[in-house]
């Protein structure tokens, strides 16, 4: 009898382990998307850098190595898959700065230098490879804010100045002035993420007083209107206007957009990537990042190609670079 019982228990254990193993494999097989390793970043490994894109080039500036705050600038040639060093950023070295592209020039400001929160602001001209200091940001000195350009208008907003923030300011490059914008009724946060689809900005994720933020917002610059979209965390109520299917809250994540879809990848302790469709207002999980999980990385798109690179995991800092191909099946043999 004991042998029979032991046989039944062993069979049940084997069956459960087999089921768990198959479930994980099946889940992985269901996800679409492939990560391809690109030319490693030529500068020092770092986290908390900032980036902007002009034409076929992405520019990465500033950041933190774990020991040193940085002010170097590097350009990534997306067609040739190589890096070129450009003129150093002329402000003080910093991490967690914010940036945007406006009228074929890059802008970098805000951040943290290891002692001070910052509000200075600079323009980079790729045609002359030079920096020019512009009017200081009109809000409080801060770091971990978002910067974006949509519909020909550029903005800095949210972040941390000793308190968590939710204000937004628009920059006018012709007048070299900042204007406080009203109308955002979402939660305060820092380390949020923004992507742009069809000249509208989508603000997602971030953290406020240790709480990961679940509200998700669309900003239409043509009307200066914020619209709340489905939450990115599961909601237990029966209101169909919010999400009850998935949980993707996070902070310090990276974003890019291509072919009318937005992508949110990584963040604290994460390597998952989610794809957002503005048509359905829903997210779909894609194949997880094939490199190490990381936080404070850089994400950007060049000509409908999405890239993700740098960042850190604990005290380990990365200089690897990856391209995400959302329509391909995962291939473990191409890296």
Secondary structure, DSSP 8 states (H G I E B T S, - for coil): -HHHHHHHHHHHHHHHHHHHHHHHHHHHHH---EEEEE---SS---BS-EEEEETTEEEEEEEE-SS-EEEEEEEEETTTTEEEEE---SS--BBS-EEEEETTEEEEE--B-SS-BB--EEEEETTTTEEEEE---SS--BBS-EEEEETTEEEEEEEESSSEEEEEEEEETTTTEEEEE----S--BBS-EEEEETTEEEEE--EETTEE----EEEETTTTEEEE---SS---SS-TTS--S-----SS-EEEEETTEEEEE--TT---EEEEETTTTEEEEE---SS---BS-EEEEETTEEEEE--EETTEE---EEEEETTS---TT--
